[in-house]
Amino acid sequence: MERKIVFLLIVFLMVLNNCELFIDESPYSGITKTVIDTLENNGQIEYRIISEDPDDWDISYKPLQKDKYNLPATYQIGPAFPNPVSDSTFIKLAMASNKNIHIYVKNENDKLVKTIINDTLSAGYYHLYWNLDNEYGNKVNSGIYRCFYEIENARYIDSVYYSIFGHGDIKVE
């Protein structure tokens, strides 16, 4: 009799452990809200950050220093524009030199949704688009997605190359 009770208790605890009964909210903290505006006076496009999430996009997009060839002097990645998004979004990227970059999106369950890029890019400026599809070409559901990035061997400190890692959240409506 005791063995049956212990067995049932173990089974019950295993079922509870595998259920998502105790998860109340997204594991992602929020988003850096952004907008794309067309300025009426001269028709130029402006990319604005409305509010920042301190746990987002740790290499923020800022005005860049440029070298004598008008190329970026540093690596920078900026928040998704627009965010929140319902159609498509893009990420601004500045590469100071030729490096391998890997950018991918995961859902709230930490499952890979989409690889945006896993390739070597030359020095320059890029807009990396995501049309909110998954690896199979289907549109993703509403929710918050985390975009991870890695720029391999991008920092040289004390005779050692280090990769730059980070992430940012994208809210799909």
Order of alpha helices (4+ residues) and beta strands (2+ residues): alpha-beta-beta-beta-beta-beta-beta-beta-beta-beta
